[in-house]
Amino acid sequence: MTGIQLNGVTKRYGETEVITGLDLNIHEGEFLVFLGPSGCGKSTLLRMIAGLEGVSEGQISIGGREVTHLPPARRDVAMVFQHYALYPHMTVYDNMAFGLRNSRVVASEIDRRITEAARMLELDALLKRRPAQLSGGQRQRVAIGRAVVKEPEAFLFDEPLSNLDAALRTRTRVELARIHRRLSSTMVFVTHDQIEAMTLATRIVVMNRGRIEQIGAPLDIYRRPATRFVAGFIGAPAMNFIDVEPAGENGGRLCVRLPVDNVVIPTTIAAGRLPSGQLTLGIRAEHVVIDAAGALNGRAEFIERLGDRSLAHVSLASNQLIVIEIPREYELQPGDPLRMSLDAAHLHLFDASGSAHHGG
């Protein structure tokens, strides 16, 4: 089996456990993204794969070979860091050649690899420059090129775009996607930025407090989040959450009630499937419909004009704020009352443990 396998991987710092018994199979050639908030353990996990952090328990295999206790140089991976870590006194060419020379790769092969990587990353004209003569985006491309020339089993990226401005981040995302298509290499990427994850990943691993919350394709995670944490972390704006209570059934499907507003909402979830306890309804902004005949009353508090779309922050009768998407043709101003309905096909229910229950 190729790719990267993690079996029961645990990491402790003294008595503090930051990664707990984690199992994961990273497929050969996929672009896998570890996504989560700061402190969730994603960078620690990447550093354990690279060999920069020790493993307290468990095993790591790369390309079918166990590497749990091997040093980084023997793992056949290349890592790109948040900070470029280029040698300031060396040219771009020498920065990219440094690791290969240390590995005693012959000069003609070094030149071939650097020429190909420089063409791929549009660095041809910069090979004689030093890092101080480069922009931030160019330096990051050099760091990526230094990884590419190693021709490793896998590429590991630790938030490599976080120091770039918005325009450069977009361009570099495109370049990374292009590199992945050309090389068909296994790539593992760490970020807290959901846009990076959604646009780059073959699969996303959503992490929280050292554990995996959900693994899946970007749109699958967006459409069917497994937990309330995932639902709230993925999507901009974040999913709306409203406390509700069971309100019987209709045609074998569960209905829920907003306690303060006393509005009954039908769902597509089979009745009897949910455990007892507090229920939370989740719905995204684009699935709240402005509807003159809708049962839900609200008042616009604030309007966000985002160019391609507009969002309204709306207070309900319970004084809870939700965010909805406004149709382009609809004129809405702060203070305006409005009625809304919820698209039953896109409702999510979360039980007291935070687990999701979907219709269908």
C-alpha positions in Angstrom: 0.0 0.0 0.0 1.4 3.4 -0.9 0.5 6.9 0.3 0.7 7.7 4.0 -0.9 5.7 6.8 -1.3 6.7 10.5 -2.3 4.1 12.9 -3.2 5.0 16.5 -1.0 8.0 16.4 -0.9 9.9 19.8 1.2 12.9 20.8 1.8 14.0 24.4 3.7 16.9 25.9 4.2 15.8 29.5 0.7 15.0 30.8 -1.0 17.0 28.0 -2.4 14.9 25.1 -2.7 16.9 21.9 -3.3 14.1 19.4 -5.3 11.1 20.6 -5.2 7.7 18.9 -5.6 9.0 15.4 -6.1 6.7 12.4 -5.8 8.0 8.8 -5.1 6.7 5.4 -3.8 9.3 2.9 -4.2 8.0 -0.6 -1.4 8.0 -3.1 -1.6 11.1 -5.3 -4.3 12.9 -3.4 -4.3 16.5 -2.1 -5.3 16.1 1.5 -5.9 19.2 3.7 -5.9 19.3 7.5 -8.3 22.0 8.4 -9.1 23.4 11.8 -8.7 26.3 14.3 -5.5 27.2 15.9 -4.5 24.7 18.6 -6.4 21.8 17.1 -3.2 19.7 16.4 -3.0 19.9 12.6 0.5 21.3 12.4 1.7 18.9 15.1 0.3 16.0 13.1 2.1 17.3 9.9 5.4 17.6 11.8 5.0 14.0 13.1 4.6 12.8 9.5 7.7 14.8 8.6 9.7 13.4 11.5 10.1 16.9 13.2 8.1 15.7 16.2 8.3 12.4 17.9 5.3 10.0 18.1 4.2 9.1 21.7 2.2 6.1 20.5 1.3 4.5 17.2 2.9 4.1 13.8 3.4 6.1 10.6 4.1 4.6 7.2 5.0 6.4 4.0 5.0 4.6 0.7 4.4 1.3 2.4 7.5 1.7 4.6 7.2 2.3 8.4 9.0 5.5 9.3 7.8 6.2 12.8 11.3 6.5 14.3 13.2 7.5 11.2 14.8 11.0 11.0 13.3 13.4 8.5 16.1 13.0 5.9 15.2 9.3 5.5 11.4 9.7 5.1 11.4 10.8 1.5 9.2 13.8 2.1 9.6 17.5 1.3 8.2 20.2 3.6 7.3 23.8 2.8 6.9 26.0 5.8 4.9 29.1 6.6 8.2 31.0 6.7 10.3 30.6 3.6 13.5 29.6 5.3 15.7 30.5 2.3 19.5 31.0 2.7 19.9 34.8 2.2 23.5 34.6 0.8 22.6 32.0 -1.9 21.0 32.6 -5.3 17.6 31.1 -6.1 19.4 28.3 -8.0 21.7 27.5 -5.1 18.8 27.5 -2.6 17.0 25.0 -4.8 20.2 22.9 -5.3 21.4 22.9 -1.7 19.6 19.7 -0.6 20.3 17.8 -3.7 24.1 18.6 -3.4 24.0 17.4 0.2 22.4 14.1 -1.1 25.2 13.8 -3.7 23.0 14.1 -6.7 25.1 14.6 -9.8 25.4 18.1 -11.2 23.7 17.3 -14.5 20.6 15.9 -12.7 20.5 18.8 -10.4 20.4 21.2 -13.3 17.7 19.2 -15.1 15.5 19.2 -12.0 16.0 22.9 -11.3 15.3 23.8 -14.9 12.0 21.9 -14.9 10.9 23.3 -11.6 11.8 26.8 -12.5 9.8 26.6 -15.7 6.8 25.2 -13.9 6.9 27.9 -11.2 7.9 30.8 -13.6 11.3 31.3 -11.8 13.4 31.0 -15.0 14.4 34.7 -14.9 15.1 34.7 -11.2 17.6 31.9 -10.8 20.6 34.3 -10.3 18.8 36.5 -7.8 19.1 36.3 -4.0 16.1 36.2 -1.7 16.4 39.9 -0.7 15.7 40.7 -4.4 12.5 38.8 -4.5 8.9 39.6 -3.5 7.1 37.5 -0.9 5.3 35.5 -3.5 8.5 34.8 -5.4 10.2 33.6 -2.2 7.3 31.2 -1.5 7.6 29.9 -5.1 11.3 29.3 -4.5 10.5 27.4 -1.3 8.0 25.3 -3.2 10.6 24.7 -6.0 13.1 23.6 -3.4 10.6 20.9 -2.4 9.7 20.0 -6.0 13.3 19.3 -7.1 13.6 16.6 -4.3 11.0 14.5 -6.2 9.8 13.1 -2.8 7.2 10.5 -2.0 5.0 13.2 -0.5 4.9 17.0 -0.1 4.0 18.5 3.2 2.8 22.1 3.4 2.5 23.9 6.8 0.3 27.0 6.2 2.5 28.1 3.3 0.2 30.9 2.1 -0.5 32.7 5.4 2.2 35.4 4.9 1.0 36.4 1.4 -1.5 39.1 0.6 -4.9 38.2 -0.8 -4.0 38.5 -4.4 -0.9 36.4 -4.1 -2.7 33.8 -2.0 -5.1 33.3 -4.9 -2.4 33.1 -7.5 -0.3 30.7 -5.4 -3.4 28.4 -4.8 -3.7 28.2 -8.6 0.0 27.3 -8.9 -0.2 24.6 -6.2 -3.3 23.1 -7.9 -1.4 23.1 -11.2 1.7 21.5 -9.7 -0.5 18.8 -8.1 -2.0 18.0 -11.5 1.4 17.9 -13.2 3.2 15.8 -10.7 0.3 13.6 -9.4 2.1 13.5 -6.1 0.7 13.0 -2.6 0.3 16.4 -1.0 -0.7 17.1 2.6 -1.5 20.7 3.4 -2.3 22.4 6.8 -4.4 25.5 7.0 -7.0 27.2 9.1 -8.4 28.9 6.0 -11.5 27.1 4.7 -11.2 28.8 1.3 -7.8 27.2 0.8 -9.2 23.8 1.9 -12.3 24.0 -0.2 -10.4 25.0 -3.4 -7.3 22.8 -3.1 -8.4 19.6 -1.4 -9.3 16.2 -2.8 -10.4 15.4 0.7 -10.5 17.6 3.8 -9.8 16.3 7.4 -11.6 18.6 9.8 -9.8 18.6 13.2 -10.8 19.8 16.6 -8.9 19.4 19.9 -6.6 16.7 18.5 -9.3 14.5 17.0 -10.8 14.1 13.6 -14.4 15.5 13.3 -15.0 14.5 9.7 -13.2 13.4 6.6 -14.6 13.9 3.1 -14.7 15.7 -0.2 -15.1 19.5 0.2 -18.7 19.7 -1.1 -19.7 16.6 0.9 -18.5 18.2 4.1 -20.2 21.5 3.2 -23.5 19.8 2.4 -23.6 17.1 5.0 -21.5 18.1 8.0 -21.2 15.3 10.5 -21.1 17.5 13.6 -22.2 20.9 14.8 -18.5 21.9 15.0 -18.0 21.1 11.3 -21.2 22.9 10.3 -20.1 26.0 12.1 -16.5 26.0 10.9 -17.2 25.3 7.2 -19.0 28.0 5.2 -19.0 31.7 5.0 -21.0 33.0 6.6 -21.2 30.3 9.2 -24.3 28.1 9.4 -27.2 29.6 11.5 -28.1 27.6 14.6 -31.5 27.9 16.3 -32.6 25.9 19.4 -35.7 23.9 18.7 -37.8 21.2 20.3 -39.7 18.2 18.8 -43.2 19.0 17.5 -44.6 15.6 16.4 -44.5 14.2 12.9 -46.0 14.7 9.5 -46.1 11.8 7.1 -43.5 10.0 9.1 -41.2 13.0 9.1 -40.1 15.0 12.2 -41.4 18.5 12.8 -39.6 20.9 15.2 -40.8 24.0 16.9 -39.0 27.3 17.7 -40.0 27.6 21.4 -40.1 31.4 21.6 -41.6 32.1 18.1 -43.9 29.0 18.3 -43.3 28.3 14.7 -43.5 24.7 13.6 -41.1 23.6 10.9 -41.4 20.4 8.9 -38.1 18.5 8.2 -37.1 15.7 5.8 -35.7 13.7 8.8 -37.5 10.5 9.7 -39.5 10.7 12.9 -38.1 8.7 15.8 -34.5 8.8 14.7 -33.3 11.5 17.1 -32.2 10.8 20.7 -33.9 12.8 23.5 -32.4 16.0 24.7 -31.8 19.5 23.3 -32.1 19.8 19.6 -30.5 22.5 17.4 -31.6 23.4 13.9 -28.9 24.4 11.5 -29.5 26.1 8.1 -27.2 28.1 5.8 -27.8 31.7 4.8 -28.6 30.7 1.2 -31.4 28.3 2.3 -33.4 30.9 4.2 -35.9 32.2 1.8 -37.6 35.7 1.9 -41.2 34.7 1.6 -44.3 36.9 2.1 -46.2 33.8 3.2 -43.4 32.4 5.4 -44.1 31.5 9.0 -40.9 33.1 10.4 -40.9 36.8 11.3 -37.8 38.9 11.5 -36.3 42.4 11.2 -33.2 43.4 9.2 -30.5 44.7 11.5 -27.5 45.1 9.2 -26.8 44.6 5.5 -23.5 43.4 4.1 -23.0 44.4 0.5 -20.4 42.0 -0.9 -20.5 42.8 -4.6 -21.7 39.5 -6.0 -24.2 39.0 -3.2 -25.7 40.7 -0.2 -26.2 39.3 3.3 -28.7 40.5 5.9 -28.3 40.0 9.7 -31.9 39.4 10.8 -33.2 39.3 14.4 -36.0 36.8 15.2 -38.8 37.3 17.7 -36.5 35.5 20.2 -33.9 38.3 19.6 -31.5 35.7 18.1 -29.6 36.9 15.0 -29.4 34.8 11.9 -27.8 35.6 8.5 -29.6 35.2 5.3 -28.7 35.8 1.6 -30.8 38.5 -0.1 -31.9 38.0 -3.7 -30.3 40.6 -6.1 -33.7 42.0 -7.0 -34.9 42.4 -3.4 -34.5 45.8 -1.8 -33.9 45.5 2.0 -32.8 48.2 4.4 -31.9 48.0 8.1 -35.1 48.1 10.2 -37.3 46.6 7.6 -39.6 43.7 8.8 -39.6 40.6 6.7 -41.1 37.1 6.6 -39.1 34.0 5.8 -39.4 30.3 5.2 -36.7 27.6 5.6 -35.8 25.2 2.8 -36.7 21.9 4.4 -34.4 20.0 2.0 -31.4 21.7 3.5 -32.2 21.6 7.2 -29.7 20.0 9.6 -30.5 18.9 13.1 -27.9 18.4 15.8 -28.5 16.5 19.0 -27.2 17.4 22.5 -23.8 15.7 21.7 -23.4 17.8 18.6 -23.9 14.9 16.1 -25.7 15.8 12.9 -28.9 14.2 11.6 -29.8 14.8 8.0 -32.9 14.2 5.9 -33.0 12.4 2.6 
